[in-house]
Amino acid sequence: MNNKAFYKGRVVVITGSSKGIGKAIALKIGQYGAKVVLNGRSSEALLSTEEELKRAGINCLTVQADVSLIEGAKKLIEEAVIGFGKIDVVINNSGIAVHGLFTETEPTTWQKVIQSNTLSSIYTTYFAIPYLKSTHGSIVFISSIGGRAGLPGHGAYSFSKMPLTSLTQTLDVELHEDQIHVGIVYVGFTRNDPNKTITDGTGKTKRLQPRNMNLLMEPEKVAEAVANLIRKRKKKKVLTLIGHAQTFFYQFPLIRRLIMKSMLKKYYNMYAD
Ligand SMILES: NC(=O)c1ccc[n+]([C@@H]2O[C@H](COP(=O)([O-])OP(=O)(O)OC[C@H]3O[C@@H](n4cnc5c(N)ncnc54)[C@H](OP(=O)(O)O)[C@@H]3O)[C@@H](O)[C@H]2O)c1
């Protein structure tokens, strides 16, 4: 079965889909014929993305909600079911980027990143499972290559993504009898939206410098990989050459440390202003 046949009429909820990778996933899966539930905190970004999807002929609805809060995640799932009558797929994509050495990262910033990147996925998944049981649907977690190894200069971010691996493994077994598919995608360096922001160690939001590097993946390619993982009910996908190189080099601790040290040198000058 191809993606068009698979996605036709399926209801797909994507957290954090007003911008960036989440928006690319919404467009891709919507173009395959899915009904898409868009989510984000900013109503302005949501409205503009909704208009773009509708212009592309995609059947979508928007739920403005902060999924890092229990009531926000509950609202998203309830409004998705009210709007489209069922849920086939939940993609836990929303998240914030955080930058700072451990000693520069304040305890309140740790709280914020864990709430935004870890608890949001837990809350959304928790409220969605009863509906996914009746559709034998899919749960997907959008992690990062930083969720497979503790990245220097991004310790809080890495820490917040790592639990998604354990959650995937637990749910894969616990939900097997309910025929719910659970998968995880480790996304590598991807071309960002021009206005993408990053949180510094003190919790301030700053604009990120445009990425000037080779081997950046386009968000549309990430979206295609996510769409395929769901259709094939695959458990795991690692993206980008750097992601695959990481798997190989991490067998050798000395090389791993050298690579990490060189990353730490590049760690400064991330902000656009
Ligand atoms: N870009 C990369 O290179 C890269 C690499 C590896 C992994 N990832 C992961 O991919 C995912 C998407 O990243 P991105 O680069 O596309 O980020 P982005 O451009 O900053 O977009 C993030 C999206 O999530 C929403 N969002 C953030 N916090 C939210 C919350 N608490 N509740 C609801 N919506 C929320 C944002 O809208 P509002 O701000 O309006 O809420 C926005 O729609 C993240 O999980 C990220 O960690 C990205």
Ligand as a Chemical Component Dictionary entry (heavy atoms), coordinates in Angstrom:
data_LIG
# 
_chem_comp.id                   LIG 
_chem_comp.type                 NON-POLYMER 
_chem_comp.pdbx_formal_charge   0 
_chem_comp.three_letter_code    LIG 
# 
loop_
_chem_comp_atom.comp_id 
_chem_comp_atom.atom_id 
_chem_comp_atom.alt_atom_id 
_chem_comp_atom.type_symbol 
_chem_comp_atom.charge 
_chem_comp_atom.model_Cartn_x 
_chem_comp_atom.model_Cartn_y 
_chem_comp_atom.model_Cartn_z 
_chem_comp_atom.pdbx_ordinal 
LIG N1  N1  N 0  15.399 21.431 13.753 1  
LIG C1  C1  C 0  16.249 20.464 13.984 2  
LIG O1  O1  O 0  17.380 20.451 13.457 3  
LIG C2  C2  C 0  15.857 19.324 14.890 4  
LIG C3  C3  C 0  16.799 18.295 15.082 5  
LIG C4  C4  C 0  16.453 17.226 15.906 6  
LIG C5  C5  C 0  15.211 17.175 16.492 7  
LIG N2  N2  N 1  14.324 18.190 16.313 8  
LIG C6  C6  C 0  13.039 18.096 16.995 9  
LIG O2  O2  O 0  11.982 18.271 16.061 10 
LIG C7  C7  C 0  10.879 18.895 16.706 11 
LIG C8  C8  C 0  10.477 20.142 15.938 12 
LIG O3  O3  O 0  11.578 21.032 15.896 13 
LIG P1  P1  P 0  11.575 22.329 14.947 14 
LIG O4  O4  O 0  12.990 22.602 14.633 15 
LIG O5  O5  O -1 10.603 22.163 13.865 16 
LIG O6  O6  O 0  11.084 23.435 15.994 17 
LIG P2  P2  P 0  10.345 24.840 15.739 18 
LIG O7  O7  O 0  10.570 25.313 14.342 19 
LIG O8  O8  O 0  10.757 25.712 16.861 20 
LIG O9  O9  O 0  8.806  24.475 15.884 21 
LIG C9  C9  C 0  8.319  24.004 17.107 22 
LIG C10 C10 C 0  6.816  23.876 17.034 23 
LIG O10 O10 O 0  6.338  23.405 18.301 24 
LIG C11 C11 C 0  5.388  24.355 18.850 25 
LIG N3  N3  N 0  5.492  24.263 20.297 26 
LIG C12 C12 C 0  6.591  24.436 21.078 27 
LIG N4  N4  N 0  6.276  24.226 22.365 28 
LIG C13 C13 C 0  4.965  23.903 22.410 29 
LIG C14 C14 C 0  4.058  23.570 23.455 30 
LIG N5  N5  N 0  4.455  23.527 24.721 31 
LIG N6  N6  N 0  2.776  23.292 23.134 32 
LIG C15 C15 C 0  2.363  23.314 21.840 33 
LIG N7  N7  N 0  3.174  23.623 20.812 34 
LIG C16 C16 C 0  4.451  23.924 21.099 35 
LIG C17 C17 C 0  5.795  25.682 18.199 36 
LIG O11 O11 O 0  4.744  26.639 18.151 37 
LIG P3  P3  P 0  4.546  27.717 19.351 38 
LIG O12 O12 O 0  5.892  28.229 19.690 39 
LIG O13 O13 O 0  3.598  28.738 18.785 40 
LIG O14 O14 O 0  3.933  26.944 20.459 41 
LIG C18 C18 C 0  6.116  25.200 16.789 42 
LIG O15 O15 O 0  4.935  24.976 16.056 43 
LIG C19 C19 C 0  11.319 19.188 18.151 44 
LIG O16 O16 O 0  10.869 18.169 19.004 45 
LIG C20 C20 C 0  12.833 19.175 18.039 46 
LIG O17 O17 O 0  13.452 18.860 19.256 47 
LIG C21 C21 C 0  14.625 19.263 15.525 48 
# 
loop_
_chem_comp_bond.comp_id 
_chem_comp_bond.atom_id_1 
_chem_comp_bond.atom_id_2 
_chem_comp_bond.value_order 
_chem_comp_bond.pdbx_ordinal 
LIG N1  C1  SING 1  
LIG C1  O1  DOUB 2  
LIG C1  C2  SING 3  
LIG C2  C3  SING 4  
LIG C2  C21 DOUB 5  
LIG C3  C4  DOUB 6  
LIG C4  C5  SING 7  
LIG C5  N2  DOUB 8  
LIG N2  C6  SING 9  
LIG N2  C21 SING 10 
LIG C6  O2  SING 11 
LIG C6  C20 SING 12 
LIG O2  C7  SING 13 
LIG C7  C8  SING 14 
LIG C7  C19 SING 15 
LIG C8  O3  SING 16 
LIG O3  P1  SING 17 
LIG P1  O4  DOUB 18 
LIG P1  O5  SING 19 
LIG P1  O6  SING 20 
LIG O6  P2  SING 21 
LIG P2  O7  DOUB 22 
LIG P2  O8  SING 23 
LIG P2  O9  SING 24 
LIG O9  C9  SING 25 
LIG C9  C10 SING 26 
LIG C10 O10 SING 27 
LIG C10 C18 SING 28 
LIG O10 C11 SING 29 
LIG C11 N3  SING 30 
LIG C11 C17 SING 31 
LIG N3  C12 SING 32 
LIG N3  C16 SING 33 
LIG C12 N4  DOUB 34 
LIG N4  C13 SING 35 
LIG C13 C14 SING 36 
LIG C13 C16 DOUB 37 
LIG C14 N5  SING 38 
LIG C14 N6  DOUB 39 
LIG N6  C15 SING 40 
LIG C15 N7  DOUB 41 
LIG N7  C16 SING 42 
LIG C17 O11 SING 43 
LIG C17 C18 SING 44 
LIG O11 P3  SING 45 
LIG P3  O12 DOUB 46 
LIG P3  O13 SING 47 
LIG P3  O14 SING 48 
LIG C18 O15 SING 49 
LIG C19 O16 SING 50 
LIG C19 C20 SING 51 
LIG C20 O17 SING 52 
# 
